[in-house]
Amino acid sequence: MLRIMIVEDDRQLATTLKYLVEDNPRYQVVAIADDLESAVGAAAQHRPELALVDLRLAHGTTGFSVAVRLNDEEIPVLFVTGKAPDFPMPDLALGCLMKPFTAEEVHRSLAMAEDVMRGRETFRQRMPRNLTFYDLPEQPEQLVEPGYIPSKRSIKTRIEHWIAGTQPN
């Protein structure tokens, strides 16, 4: 059984998502939180194996900050949001399930997330249309000047670009 935590500030949506998740007996919702502080506390108390996290949360907190803290605790995150980031964030989350969604899309998303978490190959023929999994894309070899050390953009820079609605080249 996969132990799941839901981090969503809309109580009605969180309850609906809980029922959709637990419609499959392989999944159990162990906690529901609505902001960073309650998510961190619930994670410490219930030790979920996966967190479904909205990006906009109560008390001015964000799903990005929750994902950072949960990753520190080695708890994988699947964003569940109405507006997905314009770029992949594999260092923060497994992927993103866009709202609105059906029960079938939730179950398929959880099954695929579980496959990724457990290192199993997934051969699911129909990935939900509103699900994106973040993979590190294959980087083509680039001609690099001697002495140049490429670096990965910081999470802060990526979030600033997402908020501004721009994507650097």
C-alpha positions in Angstrom: 0.0 0.0 0.0 1.3 3.4 -1.0 1.0 6.0 1.8 0.1 9.4 0.4 -0.1 12.9 1.8 -2.2 15.6 0.1 -1.1 19.3 0.4 -4.0 21.4 -0.8 -5.5 24.6 0.7 -9.0 24.1 -0.8 -10.5 21.8 1.8 -13.3 20.5 -0.5 -10.8 19.7 -3.3 -8.5 18.0 -0.8 -11.4 15.8 0.5 -12.5 15.0 -3.1 -8.9 14.1 -4.0 -8.7 11.9 -0.9 -11.8 9.9 -2.0 -10.4 9.6 -5.5 -7.1 8.3 -4.3 -8.6 5.9 -1.8 -11.0 4.6 -4.4 -8.1 2.3 -5.2 -7.3 0.0 -2.3 -3.5 0.2 -3.1 -3.4 3.8 -1.9 -4.0 5.3 1.5 -4.1 9.0 2.3 -2.3 9.4 5.7 -2.5 13.2 6.0 -4.0 16.3 4.5 -2.2 19.7 5.0 -2.9 23.2 3.7 0.4 25.0 4.0 4.2 24.6 4.5 4.1 24.3 8.2 1.3 21.8 8.4 2.8 19.8 5.5 6.2 19.5 7.3 4.5 18.5 10.5 2.3 15.9 8.9 5.3 14.5 7.0 7.3 14.1 10.2 4.3 12.4 12.0 3.0 10.2 9.2 6.0 9.5 7.0 4.2 9.4 3.6 5.8 7.7 0.6 4.4 10.3 -1.8 3.0 13.8 -1.6 0.4 15.3 -3.9 1.1 19.0 -3.7 -0.8 22.1 -5.1 1.4 25.0 -6.1 -0.7 27.7 -4.4 -1.2 27.1 -0.7 -2.6 28.8 2.4 -0.8 31.5 4.4 1.2 32.7 1.4 3.2 29.5 1.1 3.8 27.6 -2.2 4.1 24.1 -3.3 7.7 24.8 -4.4 8.7 25.5 -0.7 6.8 22.3 0.4 8.6 20.3 -2.4 12.0 21.5 -1.2 11.3 20.6 2.4 9.8 17.2 1.5 12.7 16.4 -0.8 15.0 17.1 2.2 13.1 14.3 3.9 13.3 12.1 0.8 9.5 12.2 0.2 8.8 12.4 -3.6 6.3 15.0 -4.8 3.8 15.0 -7.6 2.4 18.5 -8.2 -1.4 18.7 -8.6 -2.3 22.1 -9.8 -4.4 24.2 -12.2 -1.4 26.0 -13.7 1.7 24.0 -14.2 5.2 25.4 -14.4 6.3 26.1 -18.0 9.5 24.1 -17.5 10.3 20.7 -15.9 11.5 20.6 -12.3 12.9 17.1 -11.8 14.9 18.3 -8.8 11.6 19.1 -7.0 8.9 16.8 -8.3 8.3 13.6 -10.3 5.9 15.5 -12.5 2.6 17.5 -12.6 -1.0 16.4 -12.9 -3.2 19.3 -14.1 -6.6 20.1 -12.7 -9.3 19.2 -13.5 -8.8 15.4 -13.5 -10.9 12.3 -13.4 -10.6 9.4 -11.0 -9.0 7.3 -13.7 -6.4 10.0 -14.4 -5.6 10.2 -10.7 -5.1 6.4 -10.5 -3.0 6.2 -13.6 -0.9 9.1 -12.4 -0.3 7.4 -9.0 0.5 4.1 -10.7 3.1 5.8 -12.9 4.5 7.7 -10.0 4.8 4.5 -8.0 6.6 2.8 -10.9 9.1 5.7 -11.1 9.7 5.7 -7.4 10.2 2.0 -7.2 12.5 2.0 -10.3 10.2 -0.1 -12.4 9.7 0.3 -16.1 6.3 1.5 -16.9 4.5 0.2 -20.0 1.2 2.0 -19.5 -0.2 2.6 -22.9 -2.3 5.6 -22.1 -0.7 8.3 -20.1 -3.3 10.9 -18.9 -3.4 13.9 -21.2 -3.0 16.2 -18.2 0.0 14.5 -16.7 3.6 15.4 -17.3 6.5 13.5 -15.8 9.7 15.4 -15.5 12.7 13.6 -16.9 16.1 14.9 -17.3 16.2 15.4 -21.1 19.1 14.0 -23.0 21.5 16.8 -23.6 23.1 17.0 -27.0 26.8 17.4 -26.9 27.7 21.0 -27.0 30.9 22.6 -28.2 32.3 24.1 -25.0 35.1 26.6 -24.8 38.1 25.5 -22.8 37.8 26.7 -19.2 34.0 27.1 -19.4 32.1 25.1 -16.7 28.4 24.8 -17.5 26.2 25.0 -14.5 22.6 24.1 -13.7 20.2 27.1 -13.1 19.3 27.5 -9.5 15.8 26.7 -8.3 15.4 30.4 -7.3 16.2 31.5 -10.9 13.8 28.9 -12.3 11.0 29.9 -10.0 11.5 33.6 -10.8 11.2 32.9 -14.5 8.1 30.8 -13.9 6.5 33.6 -11.9 7.4 36.2 -14.5 6.1 33.9 -17.2 9.4 33.9 -19.1 11.7 31.1 -20.2 15.3 31.9 -20.7 17.2 30.4 -23.6 
